[in-house]
Amino acid sequence: MGGYVSHDAWIEAAVQREMEPFWICDTDVVFFDKMHQPEAGVMMAGRHEPEFSEQWTRTRYMERLHTCVMYLDPSLVRQGMRECLCRFPKPWRATAEFPFVRQTFVPLAAAQRRSAEVLFYDTCAGLWHCLGGQPFSEEENGAFEHLHCATYVDCIDPRLPGVKELAAQHAAIYRDPQLARGLFGRQKLVYERCRTSEPILAGEEKGSCAV
């Protein structure tokens, strides 16, 4: 396949064509221990990410298993997708787009909006909502840390609150990976703070929900 392929399209293609279970892993992950293969019958496993508001784009991220480190059994996933679609009558199940894997934005009417302009189903969020999955245990979450935005932090507007600090944190972890320990615990506090937060105002750093 030539040319650029987006992350969600790449995962979708792997789910569609692969026959054996596989792992996917972001490039901005630090491992401290081994990840163990889930038991037979598990179609998807990953780090649980709750629903939260992303303030700068005014987007509501829907709950999912994060794809930074994820296990997928494609045969079981495809079976689950077919069973899910069979709940809907024709012609809709044959023609409608169903965002199992692909990133999808869902606009909200003005009367329904809270802190978000749109709902955002990030990669594999549709699988989680339709089929479920197995969230990583505390031990599994402790085996690695994800350096959010590390591969593109230099592309983020440096005027946004926390961006310079985030880039500096990444640089320090590159020098000493052990400094990454504990990031997940702090990230959970960010999710909690951003669960019902209002959009951040320009230049206002208090209550920042940087992810």
N, CA and C atoms as a LAMMPS dump frame, in Angstrom:
ITEM: TIMESTEP
0
ITEM: NUMBER OF ATOMS
633
ITEM: BOX BOUNDS ff ff ff
-5.0000000000000000e+02 5.0000000000000000e+02
-5.0000000000000000e+02 5.0000000000000000e+02
-5.0000000000000000e+02 5.0000000000000000e+02
ITEM: ATOMS id mol type element x y z
1 1 1 N 0.857 -1.185 0
2 1 2 C 0 0 0
3 1 3 C 0.894 1.237 0
4 2 1 N 0.787 2.066 -1.045
5 2 2 C 1.651 3.218 -1.142
6 2 3 C 1.025 4.453 -0.529
7 3 1 N 1.882 5.433 -0.217
8 3 2 C 1.397 6.695 0.306
9 3 3 C 1.074 6.642 1.79
10 4 1 N 0.567 7.769 2.299
11 4 2 C 0.247 7.899 3.71
12 4 3 C -1.032 7.146 4.061
13 5 1 N -1.011 6.428 5.174
14 5 2 C -2.187 5.74 5.688
15 5 3 C -2.405 6.198 7.119
16 6 1 N -3.576 6.706 7.411
17 6 2 C -3.85 7.188 8.762
18 6 3 C -3.852 6.027 9.751
19 7 1 N -3.644 6.365 11.02
20 7 2 C -3.53 5.36 12.073
21 7 3 C -4.787 4.501 12.159
22 8 1 N -5.955 5.13 12.11
23 8 2 C -7.196 4.363 12.237
24 8 3 C -7.442 3.474 11.016
25 9 1 N -7.093 3.978 9.83
26 9 2 C -7.262 3.165 8.621
27 9 3 C -6.314 1.969 8.63
28 10 1 N -5.115 2.165 9.152
29 10 2 C -4.129 1.075 9.242
30 10 3 C -4.628 -0.024 10.173
31 11 1 N -5.181 0.369 11.327
32 11 2 C -5.715 -0.615 12.275
33 11 3 C -6.923 -1.319 11.676
34 12 1 N -7.802 -0.574 11.016
35 12 2 C -8.976 -1.17 10.393
36 12 3 C -8.573 -2.217 9.353
37 13 1 N -7.554 -1.906 8.54
38 13 2 C -7.1 -2.855 7.525
39 13 3 C -6.547 -4.122 8.168
40 14 1 N -5.808 -3.958 9.278
41 14 2 C -5.26 -5.123 9.969
42 14 3 C -6.374 -5.999 10.54
43 15 1 N -7.397 -5.367 11.1
44 15 2 C -8.535 -6.122 11.636
45 15 3 C -9.246 -6.884 10.516
46 16 1 N -9.329 -6.3 9.354
47 16 2 C -10.044 -6.916 8.244
48 16 3 C -9.273 -8.065 7.593
49 17 1 N -7.935 -7.999 7.59
50 17 2 C -7.182 -8.99 6.81
51 17 3 C -6.445 -10.035 7.637
52 18 1 N -6.098 -9.724 8.892
53 18 2 C -5.289 -10.652 9.681
54 18 3 C -6.132 -11.814 10.2
55 19 1 N -5.468 -12.95 10.429
56 19 2 C -6.149 -14.143 10.914
57 19 3 C -5.761 -14.469 12.358
58 20 1 N -4.574 -14.084 12.769
59 20 2 C -4.078 -14.406 14.104
60 20 3 C -4.119 -13.17 14.999
61 21 1 N -4.265 -13.368 16.319
62 21 2 C -4.233 -12.229 17.243
63 21 3 C -2.929 -11.445 17.124
64 22 1 N -2.994 -10.145 17.353
65 22 2 C -1.804 -9.301 17.25
66 22 3 C -1.895 -8.151 18.242
67 23 1 N -0.738 -7.51 18.471
68 23 2 C -0.637 -6.32 19.318
69 23 3 C -0.341 -5.115 18.436
70 24 1 N -0.832 -3.946 18.838
71 24 2 C -0.403 -2.69 18.232
72 24 3 C 0.201 -1.827 19.332
73 25 1 N 1.134 -0.973 18.946
74 25 2 C 1.855 -0.176 19.937
75 25 3 C 2.26 1.159 19.322
76 26 1 N 1.957 2.259 20.017
77 26 2 C 2.403 3.576 19.577
78 26 3 C 3.915 3.696 19.725
79 27 1 N 4.474 4.665 19.037
80 27 2 C 5.924 4.875 19.109
81 27 3 C 6.335 5.698 20.32
82 28 1 N 5.371 6.301 21.016
83 28 2 C 5.709 7.112 22.198
84 28 3 C 5.321 6.387 23.483
85 29 1 N 5.774 5.13 23.606
86 29 2 C 5.491 4.299 24.771
87 29 3 C 6.809 3.847 25.401
88 30 1 N 6.864 3.886 26.731
89 30 2 C 8.019 3.395 27.483
90 30 3 C 7.58 2.143 28.231
91 31 1 N 8.281 1.022 28.025
92 31 2 C 7.948 -0.227 28.703
93 31 3 C 8.883 -0.466 29.882
94 32 1 N 8.298 -0.959 30.98
95 32 2 C 9.063 -1.326 32.168
96 32 3 C 9.009 -2.823 32.441
97 33 1 N 8.077 -3.517 31.787
98 33 2 C 7.904 -4.951 32.001
99 33 3 C 7.231 -5.552 30.77
100 34 1 N 7.107 -6.87 30.747
101 34 2 C 6.49 -7.562 29.627
102 34 3 C 4.969 -7.452 29.711
103 35 1 N 4.326 -7.467 28.557
104 35 2 C 2.878 -7.576 28.468
105 35 3 C 2.543 -9.035 28.18
106 36 1 N 1.558 -9.573 28.883
107 36 2 C 1.206 -10.983 28.735
108 36 3 C 0.009 -11.146 27.806
109 37 1 N 0.033 -12.234 27.062
110 37 2 C -1.047 -12.529 26.122
111 37 3 C -2.349 -12.767 26.887
112 38 1 N -3.44 -12.092 26.51
113 38 2 C -4.732 -12.355 27.159
114 38 3 C -5.191 -13.783 26.934
115 39 1 N -6.129 -14.218 27.748
116 39 2 C -6.675 -15.567 27.622
117 39 3 C -7.458 -15.707 26.32
118 40 1 N -7.606 -16.942 25.879
119 40 2 C -8.39 -17.218 24.669
120 40 3 C -9.816 -16.713 24.86
121 41 1 N -10.373 -16.158 23.815
122 41 2 C -11.727 -15.644 23.879
123 41 3 C -11.816 -14.145 24.086
124 42 1 N -10.681 -13.496 24.403
125 42 2 C -10.653 -12.042 24.553
126 42 3 C -10.471 -11.426 23.165
127 43 1 N -11.409 -10.616 22.714
128 43 2 C -11.306 -10.049 21.369
129 43 3 C -10.491 -8.764 21.343
130 44 1 N -10.476 -8.01 22.477
131 44 2 C -9.76 -6.732 22.498
132 44 3 C -9.385 -6.4 23.936
133 45 1 N -8.159 -5.943 24.142
134 45 2 C -7.703 -5.537 25.466
135 45 3 C -6.856 -4.279 25.326
136 46 1 N -6.999 -3.368 26.273
137 46 2 C -6.23 -2.121 26.222
138 46 3 C -6.435 -1.305 27.486
139 47 1 N -5.787 -0.164 27.543
140 47 2 C -5.896 0.745 28.69
141 47 3 C -7.188 1.545 28.579
142 48 1 N -7.986 1.506 29.63
143 48 2 C -9.277 2.188 29.594
144 48 3 C -9.106 3.706 29.641
145 49 1 N -9.814 4.377 28.731
146 49 2 C -9.833 5.839 28.697
147 49 3 C -11.281 6.28 28.857
148 50 1 N -11.623 7.025 29.917
149 50 2 C -13.016 7.424 30.137
150 50 3 C -13.424 8.556 29.207
151 51 1 N -14.703 8.856 29.195
152 51 2 C -15.206 9.999 28.438
153 51 3 C -14.702 11.29 29.075
154 52 1 N -14.282 12.251 28.25
155 52 2 C -13.796 13.522 28.791
156 52 3 C -13.922 14.615 27.738
157 53 1 N -13.855 15.855 28.193
158 53 2 C -13.922 17.006 27.298
159 53 3 C -12.518 17.482 26.965
160 54 1 N -12.25 17.62 25.676
161 54 2 C -10.98 18.196 25.224
162 54 3 C -11.264 19.669 24.949
163 55 1 N -10.643 20.551 25.748
164 55 2 C -11.116 21.918 25.854
165 55 3 C -10.832 22.798 24.645
166 56 1 N -9.674 22.631 24.037
167 56 2 C -9.278 23.594 23.018
168 56 3 C -10.068 23.414 21.726
169 57 1 N -10.4 22.162 21.386
170 57 2 C -11.204 21.92 20.188
171 57 3 C -12.688 21.821 20.52
172 58 1 N -13.033 21.914 21.806
173 58 2 C -14.406 21.813 22.262
174 58 3 C -15.04 20.517 21.75
175 59 1 N -14.332 19.421 22.015
176 59 2 C -14.75 18.103 21.552
177 59 3 C -14.919 17.178 22.744
178 60 1 N -15.95 16.378 22.705
179 60 2 C -16.214 15.404 23.757
180 60 3 C -15.698 14.047 23.307
181 61 1 N -14.591 13.593 23.902
182 61 2 C -14.026 12.29 23.564
183 61 3 C -14.843 11.198 24.248
184 62 1 N -15.278 10.223 23.468
185 62 2 C -16.079 9.141 24.017
186 62 3 C -15.184 8.049 24.609
187 63 1 N -15.729 7.365 25.588
188 63 2 C -15.018 6.301 26.295
189 63 3 C -14.51 5.245 25.308
190 64 1 N -13.334 4.673 25.601
191 64 2 C -12.784 3.624 24.738
192 64 3 C -11.648 2.911 25.447
193 65 1 N -11.077 1.909 24.806
194 65 2 C -9.784 1.351 25.175
195 65 3 C -8.758 2.047 24.293
196 66 1 N -7.755 2.65 24.903
197 66 2 C -6.771 3.439 24.16
198 66 3 C -5.9 2.519 23.307
199 67 1 N -5.568 2.991 22.121
200 67 2 C -4.806 2.165 21.177
201 67 3 C -3.294 2.294 21.344
202 68 1 N -2.81 3.009 22.382
203 68 2 C -1.354 3.16 22.541
204 68 3 C -0.681 1.797 22.694
205 69 1 N -1.291 0.907 23.449
206 69 2 C -0.884 -0.509 23.529
207 69 3 C -2.186 -1.299 23.539
208 70 1 N -2.398 -2.114 22.528
209 70 2 C -3.685 -2.812 22.404
210 70 3 C -3.499 -4.201 21.816
211 71 1 N -4.281 -5.146 22.342
212 71 2 C -4.333 -6.517 21.829
213 71 3 C -5.642 -6.701 21.074
214 72 1 N -5.587 -7.308 19.904
215 72 2 C -6.785 -7.561 19.096
216 72 3 C -6.756 -8.981 18.55
217 73 1 N -7.88 -9.667 18.668
218 73 2 C -8.064 -10.944 17.992
219 73 3 C -8.98 -10.656 16.811
220 74 1 N -8.453 -10.514 15.601
221 74 2 C -9.259 -10.025 14.482
222 74 3 C -10.42 -10.934 14.113
223 75 1 N -10.256 -12.24 14.25
224 75 2 C -11.356 -13.158 13.919
225 75 3 C -12.545 -12.942 14.85
226 76 1 N -12.264 -12.79 16.139
227 76 2 C -13.341 -12.551 17.096
228 76 3 C -13.953 -11.167 16.903
229 77 1 N -13.11 -10.184 16.554
230 77 2 C -13.623 -8.836 16.317
231 77 3 C -14.56 -8.835 15.112
232 78 1 N -14.145 -9.477 14.033
233 78 2 C -15.002 -9.527 12.84
234 78 3 C -16.316 -10.237 13.13
235 79 1 N -16.258 -11.311 13.91
236 79 2 C -17.479 -12.019 14.279
237 79 3 C -18.398 -11.107 15.081
238 80 1 N -17.819 -10.372 16.025
239 80 2 C -18.611 -9.448 16.829
240 80 3 C -19.216 -8.329 15.999
241 81 1 N -18.467 -7.838 15.033
242 81 2 C -18.98 -6.789 14.151
243 81 3 C -20.173 -7.286 13.343
244 82 1 N -20.066 -8.512 12.822
245 82 2 C -21.184 -9.078 12.047
246 82 3 C -22.426 -9.24 12.926
247 83 1 N -22.234 -9.739 14.14
248 83 2 C -23.363 -9.923 15.04
249 83 3 C -24.005 -8.592 15.394
250 84 1 N -23.183 -7.568 15.572
251 84 2 C -23.705 -6.243 15.894
252 84 3 C -24.544 -5.694 14.745
253 85 1 N -24.034 -5.812 13.523
254 85 2 C -24.749 -5.273 12.364
255 85 3 C -26.047 -6.033 12.096
256 86 1 N -26.09 -7.321 12.457
257 86 2 C -27.286 -8.11 12.213
258 86 3 C -28.466 -7.677 13.08
259 87 1 N -28.201 -6.842 14.068
260 87 2 C -29.305 -6.333 14.89
261 87 3 C -30.159 -5.334 14.122
262 88 1 N -29.594 -4.788 13.048
263 88 2 C -30.284 -3.739 12.307
264 88 3 C -30.86 -4.31 11.018
265 89 1 N -32.061 -3.877 10.645
266 89 2 C -32.696 -4.413 9.433
267 89 3 C -32.068 -3.838 8.167
268 90 1 N -32.283 -4.541 7.076
269 90 2 C -31.892 -4.014 5.769
270 90 3 C -32.882 -2.922 5.388
271 91 1 N -32.443 -1.939 4.599
272 91 2 C -31.151 -1.838 3.915
273 91 3 C -30.07 -1.154 4.735
274 92 1 N -30.422 -0.679 5.951
275 92 2 C -29.487 0.18 6.674
276 92 3 C -28.179 -0.523 7.021
277 93 1 N -28.267 -1.776 7.446
278 93 2 C -27.032 -2.445 7.842
279 93 3 C -26.109 -2.695 6.652
280 94 1 N -26.65 -2.668 5.422
281 94 2 C -25.831 -2.901 4.241
282 94 3 C -25.258 -1.618 3.654
283 95 1 N -25.834 -0.478 4.031
284 95 2 C -25.422 0.773 3.389
285 95 3 C -24.857 1.802 4.358
286 96 1 N -25.276 1.773 5.61
287 96 2 C -24.83 2.785 6.57
288 96 3 C -23.379 2.557 6.982
289 97 1 N -22.676 3.639 7.254
290 97 2 C -21.315 3.534 7.774
291 97 3 C -21.383 3.327 9.284
292 98 1 N -20.631 2.351 9.762
293 98 2 C -20.63 2.038 11.184
294 98 3 C -19.208 2.191 11.7
295 99 1 N -18.944 3.177 12.582
296 99 2 C -17.572 3.496 12.976
297 99 3 C -17.013 2.56 14.043
298 100 1 N -16.788 1.306 13.688
299 100 2 C -16.183 0.385 14.645
300 100 3 C -14.762 0.806 14.99
301 101 1 N -13.964 1.128 13.986
302 101 2 C -12.545 1.427 14.18
303 101 3 C -12.218 2.873 13.814
304 102 1 N -12.78 3.376 12.723
305 102 2 C -12.386 4.681 12.211
306 102 3 C -12.826 5.824 13.128
307 103 1 N -11.999 6.862 13.139
308 103 2 C -12.31 8.065 13.91
309 103 3 C -13.558 8.734 13.331
310 104 1 N -14.488 9.112 14.199
311 104 2 C -15.768 9.643 13.736
312 104 3 C -16.212 10.806 14.614
313 105 1 N -16.599 11.925 13.976
314 105 2 C -17.155 13.075 14.674
315 105 3 C -18.667 13.077 14.499
316 106 1 N -19.387 13.32 15.586
317 106 2 C -20.851 13.345 15.563
318 106 3 C -21.313 14.709 16.045
319 107 1 N -21.855 15.557 15.157
320 107 2 C -22.315 16.889 15.563
321 107 3 C -23.496 16.797 16.531
322 108 1 N -23.588 17.782 17.423
323 108 2 C -24.697 17.873 18.361
324 108 3 C -25.519 19.119 18.07
325 109 1 N -26.825 19.017 18.257
326 109 2 C -27.674 20.203 18.15
327 109 3 C -27.33 21.159 19.286
328 110 1 N -27.531 22.45 19.052
329 110 2 C -27.145 23.462 20.03
330 110 3 C -27.77 23.202 21.396
331 111 1 N -28.995 22.722 21.426
332 111 2 C -29.678 22.493 22.695
333 111 3 C -29.071 21.342 23.488
334 112 1 N -28.323 20.458 22.804
335 112 2 C -27.73 19.298 23.468
336 112 3 C -26.302 19.54 23.926
337 113 1 N -25.704 20.617 23.492
338 113 2 C -24.289 20.83 23.768
339 113 3 C -24.054 21.162 25.235
340 114 1 N -22.996 20.575 25.758
341 114 2 C -22.527 20.955 27.085
342 114 3 C -21.228 21.722 26.873
343 115 1 N -20.114 21.094 27.158
344 115 2 C -18.833 21.756 26.913
345 115 3 C -18.3 21.418 25.531
346 116 1 N -19.028 20.556 24.796
347 116 2 C -18.493 20.079 23.53
348 116 3 C -19.339 20.557 22.356
349 117 1 N -18.662 20.872 21.264
350 117 2 C -19.344 21.171 20.006
351 117 3 C -19.756 19.884 19.305
352 118 1 N -18.902 18.861 19.39
353 118 2 C -19.163 17.58 18.733
354 118 3 C -18.715 16.443 19.643
355 119 1 N -19.248 15.257 19.386
356 119 2 C -18.738 14.05 20.017
357 119 3 C -17.653 13.47 19.116
358 120 1 N -16.614 12.901 19.724
359 120 2 C -15.52 12.321 18.952
360 120 3 C -15.312 10.88 19.375
361 121 1 N -15.564 9.967 18.439
362 121 2 C -15.262 8.553 18.646
363 121 3 C -13.872 8.316 18.07
364 122 1 N -12.87 8.288 18.946
365 122 2 C -11.491 8.093 18.504
366 122 3 C -11.304 6.639 18.061
367 123 1 N -10.111 6.324 17.582
368 123 2 C -9.844 5.006 17.007
369 123 3 C -10.27 3.878 17.945
370 124 1 N -11.068 2.971 17.439
371 124 2 C -11.572 1.772 18.122
372 124 3 C -12.612 2.073 19.203
373 125 1 N -13.033 3.325 19.349
374 125 2 C -14.087 3.621 20.328
375 125 3 C -15.381 2.909 19.971
376 126 1 N -15.676 2.804 18.665
377 126 2 C -16.879 2.107 18.246
378 126 3 C -16.868 0.641 18.646
379 127 1 N -15.692 -0.004 18.561
380 127 2 C -15.59 -1.398 18.991
381 127 3 C -15.91 -1.529 20.467
382 128 1 N -15.388 -0.615 21.271
383 128 2 C -15.622 -0.668 22.721
384 128 3 C -17.108 -0.506 23.036
385 129 1 N -17.762 0.457 22.389
386 129 2 C -19.163 0.728 22.686
387 129 3 C -20.069 -0.379 22.17
388 130 1 N -19.718 -0.99 21.057
389 130 2 C -20.567 -2.036 20.471
390 130 3 C -20.26 -3.429 21.016
391 131 1 N -18.97 -3.72 21.209
392 131 2 C -18.566 -5.089 21.521
393 131 3 C -17.963 -5.257 22.898
394 132 1 N -17.539 -4.155 23.519
395 132 2 C -16.848 -4.267 24.79
396 132 3 C -15.391 -4.664 24.593
397 133 1 N -14.776 -5.146 25.636
398 133 2 C -13.371 -5.511 25.592
399 133 3 C -12.873 -5.708 27.009
400 134 1 N -11.591 -5.956 27.157
401 134 2 C -10.995 -6.216 28.465
402 134 3 C -10.019 -5.103 28.832
403 135 1 N -10.388 -4.222 29.78
404 135 2 C -9.443 -3.184 30.205
405 135 3 C -8.222 -3.812 30.874
406 136 1 N -7.068 -3.199 30.697
407 136 2 C -5.863 -3.698 31.35
408 136 3 C -6.014 -3.65 32.868
409 137 1 N -5.383 -4.597 33.527
410 137 2 C -5.35 -4.631 34.981
411 137 3 C -4.365 -3.584 35.494
412 138 1 N -4.352 -3.383 36.791
413 138 2 C -3.401 -2.444 37.394
414 138 3 C -1.967 -2.871 37.09
415 139 1 N -1.715 -4.174 37.141
416 139 2 C -0.373 -4.683 36.836
417 139 3 C 0.012 -4.396 35.384
418 140 1 N -0.927 -4.611 34.465
419 140 2 C -0.649 -4.366 33.047
420 140 3 C -0.432 -2.88 32.772
421 141 1 N -1.241 -2.026 33.404
422 141 2 C -1.044 -0.593 33.23
423 141 3 C 0.292 -0.125 33.798
424 142 1 N 0.777 -0.824 34.808
425 142 2 C 2.068 -0.467 35.397
426 142 3 C 3.255 -0.926 34.576
427 143 1 N 3.014 -1.744 33.554
428 143 2 C 4.117 -2.275 32.742
429 143 3 C 4.588 -1.285 31.685
430 144 1 N 3.849 -0.195 31.479
431 144 2 C 4.255 0.777 30.463
432 144 3 C 3.675 2.145 30.786
433 145 1 N 4.208 3.152 30.116
434 145 2 C 3.65 4.495 30.193
435 145 3 C 3.568 5.066 28.782
436 146 1 N 2.52 5.825 28.54
437 146 2 C 2.29 6.442 27.231
438 146 3 C 2.579 7.929 27.334
439 147 1 N 3.472 8.431 26.48
440 147 2 C 3.852 9.845 26.493
441 147 3 C 2.935 10.615 25.548
442 148 1 N 1.75 10.94 25.986
443 148 2 C 0.742 11.571 25.131
444 148 3 C 1.337 12.681 24.269
445 149 1 N 1.03 12.626 22.984
446 149 2 C 1.389 13.679 22.004
447 149 3 C 2.878 13.746 21.685
448 150 1 N 3.67 12.79 22.12
449 150 2 C 5.126 12.912 21.974
450 150 3 C 5.572 12.936 20.523
451 151 1 N 4.834 12.274 19.636
452 151 2 C 5.263 12.224 18.233
453 151 3 C 4.866 13.465 17.445
454 152 1 N 4.041 14.326 18.035
455 152 2 C 3.625 15.521 17.286
456 152 3 C 3.537 16.773 18.154
457 153 1 N 4.162 16.738 19.334
458 153 2 C 4.083 17.908 20.227
459 153 3 C 4.695 19.143 19.579
460 154 1 N 5.657 18.948 18.679
461 154 2 C 6.279 20.083 18.004
462 154 3 C 5.335 20.723 16.988
463 155 1 N 4.231 20.066 16.669
464 155 2 C 3.257 20.624 15.73
465 155 3 C 2.123 21.358 16.443
466 156 1 N 2.077 21.286 17.774
467 156 2 C 1.018 21.933 18.54
468 156 3 C 1.391 23.392 18.784
469 157 1 N 0.42 24.266 18.716
470 157 2 C 0.652 25.695 18.948
471 157 3 C 1.268 25.891 20.328
472 158 1 N 2.499 26.406 20.41
473 158 2 C 3.182 26.549 21.703
474 158 3 C 2.511 27.549 22.631
475 159 1 N 1.558 28.337 22.114
476 159 2 C 0.855 29.305 22.966
477 159 3 C -0.204 28.639 23.836
478 160 1 N -0.572 27.406 23.501
479 160 2 C -1.563 26.702 24.3
480 160 3 C -0.978 26.342 25.659
481 161 1 N -1.781 26.435 26.722
482 161 2 C -1.278 26.138 28.072
483 161 3 C -0.73 24.724 28.183
484 162 1 N 0.45 24.607 28.767
485 162 2 C 1.039 23.311 29.07
486 162 3 C 1.847 22.674 27.966
487 163 1 N 1.838 23.23 26.749
488 163 2 C 2.516 22.584 25.631
489 163 3 C 4.032 22.603 25.819
490 164 1 N 4.581 23.734 26.214
491 164 2 C 6.028 23.824 26.411
492 164 3 C 6.479 22.887 27.531
493 165 1 N 5.687 22.816 28.597
494 165 2 C 6.027 21.932 29.712
495 165 3 C 5.972 20.474 29.276
496 166 1 N 4.979 20.139 28.417
497 166 2 C 4.849 18.77 27.931
498 166 3 C 6.052 18.382 27.085
499 167 1 N 6.482 19.274 26.202
500 167 2 C 7.65 18.999 25.361
501 167 3 C 8.9 18.823 26.213
502 168 1 N 9.033 19.639 27.248
503 168 2 C 10.197 19.522 28.136
504 168 3 C 10.169 18.203 28.898
505 169 1 N 8.979 17.777 29.305
506 169 2 C 8.839 16.492 29.999
507 169 3 C 9.249 15.341 29.091
508 170 1 N 8.815 15.387 27.84
509 170 2 C 9.206 14.343 26.887
510 170 3 C 10.721 14.292 26.732
511 171 1 N 11.347 15.461 26.589
512 171 2 C 12.799 15.517 26.406
513 171 3 C 13.524 14.915 27.603
514 172 1 N 13.012 15.173 28.802
515 172 2 C 13.636 14.618 30.005
516 172 3 C 13.494 13.1 30.046
517 173 1 N 12.336 12.592 29.619
518 173 2 C 12.118 11.144 29.622
519 173 3 C 12.985 10.455 28.58
520 174 1 N 13.246 11.117 27.461
521 174 2 C 14.145 10.534 26.467
522 174 3 C 15.532 10.324 27.062
523 175 1 N 15.936 11.24 27.943
524 175 2 C 17.25 11.113 28.582
525 175 3 C 17.236 10.062 29.687
526 176 1 N 16.109 9.948 30.387
527 176 2 C 15.986 8.984 31.481
528 176 3 C 14.57 8.408 31.468
529 177 1 N 14.353 7.26 30.797
530 177 2 C 13.002 6.685 30.676
531 177 3 C 12.319 6.404 32.007
532 178 1 N 13.077 6.226 33.087
533 178 2 C 12.462 5.956 34.384
534 178 3 C 11.602 7.119 34.868
535 179 1 N 11.844 8.305 34.337
536 179 2 C 11.044 9.467 34.725
537 179 3 C 9.602 9.348 34.249
538 180 1 N 9.336 8.407 33.361
539 180 2 C 7.972 8.222 32.864
540 180 3 C 7.083 7.502 33.871
541 181 1 N 7.66 6.86 34.855
542 181 2 C 6.851 6.11 35.823
543 181 3 C 5.863 7.042 36.525
544 182 1 N 4.628 6.58 36.614
545 182 2 C 3.613 7.347 37.307
546 182 3 C 2.779 8.256 36.432
547 183 1 N 3.083 8.326 35.137
548 183 2 C 2.321 9.212 34.256
549 183 3 C 0.849 8.814 34.184
550 184 1 N 0.566 7.522 34.212
551 184 2 C -0.819 7.08 34.092
552 184 3 C -1.658 7.561 35.273
553 185 1 N -1.074 7.529 36.464
554 185 2 C -1.788 8.012 37.638
555 185 3 C -2.14 9.48 37.513
556 186 1 N -1.205 10.273 37.004
557 186 2 C -1.471 11.698 36.812
558 186 3 C -2.471 11.917 35.683
559 187 1 N -2.415 11.054 34.656
560 187 2 C -3.35 11.18 33.55
561 187 3 C -4.785 10.917 34.01
562 188 1 N -4.97 9.987 34.93
563 188 2 C -6.307 9.707 35.444
564 188 3 C -6.887 10.926 36.146
565 189 1 N -6.036 11.702 36.828
566 189 2 C -6.499 12.926 37.473
567 189 3 C -6.934 13.955 36.427
568 190 1 N -6.211 13.987 35.297
569 190 2 C -6.581 14.897 34.212
570 190 3 C -7.948 14.507 33.655
571 191 1 N -8.177 13.217 33.434
572 191 2 C -9.464 12.759 32.92
573 191 3 C -10.596 13.16 33.873
574 192 1 N -10.349 13.003 35.168
575 192 2 C -11.375 13.343 36.142
576 192 3 C -11.666 14.838 36.114
577 193 1 N -10.625 15.652 36.002
578 193 2 C -10.809 17.098 35.96
579 193 3 C -11.541 17.537 34.697
580 194 1 N -11.352 16.799 33.615
581 194 2 C -11.945 17.169 32.331
582 194 3 C -13.267 16.454 32.064
583 195 1 N -13.778 15.747 33.039
584 195 2 C -14.993 14.961 32.827
585 195 3 C -16.181 15.855 32.488
586 196 1 N -16.303 16.995 33.153
587 196 2 C -17.414 17.914 32.902
588 196 3 C -16.928 19.342 32.743
589 197 1 N -15.669 19.513 32.332
590 197 2 C -15.071 20.842 32.299
591 197 3 C -15.609 21.684 31.149
592 198 1 N -15.546 23.006 31.303
593 198 2 C -15.936 23.943 30.272
594 198 3 C -14.742 24.252 29.379
595 199 1 N -14.972 24.708 28.141
596 199 2 C -13.863 25.045 27.25
597 199 3 C -12.932 26.068 27.884
598 200 1 N -11.645 25.872 27.718
599 200 2 C -10.661 26.756 28.304
600 200 3 C -10.629 28.073 27.531
601 201 1 N -10.467 29.187 28.226
602 201 2 C -10.384 30.491 27.597
603 201 3 C -8.955 30.771 27.174
604 202 1 N -8.783 31.572 26.135
605 202 2 C -7.442 31.899 25.644
606 202 3 C -6.616 32.516 26.757
607 203 1 N -5.441 31.944 26.992
608 203 2 C -4.525 32.471 27.992
609 203 3 C -4.815 32.023 29.401
610 204 1 N -5.877 31.232 29.605
611 204 2 C -6.236 30.773 30.959
612 204 3 C -5.65 29.399 31.196
613 205 1 N -4.743 29.277 32.146
614 205 2 C -4.044 28.026 32.386
615 205 3 C -4.668 27.236 33.519
616 206 1 N -5.404 27.902 34.389
617 206 2 C -5.972 27.211 35.539
618 206 3 C -6.948 26.148 35.075
619 207 1 N -6.803 24.933 35.631
620 207 2 C -7.712 23.853 35.272
621 207 3 C -7.436 23.246 33.914
622 208 1 N -6.234 23.403 33.416
623 208 2 C -5.902 22.892 32.093
624 208 3 C -6.13 21.383 32.015
625 209 1 N -6.666 20.949 30.896
626 209 2 C -6.941 19.525 30.676
627 209 3 C -6.076 18.986 29.56
628 210 1 N -4.789 19.323 29.568
629 210 2 C -3.878 18.79 28.555
630 210 3 C -3.814 17.301 28.654
631 211 1 N -3.845 16.617 27.513
632 211 2 C -3.795 15.164 27.475
633 211 3 C -2.542 14.733 26.734
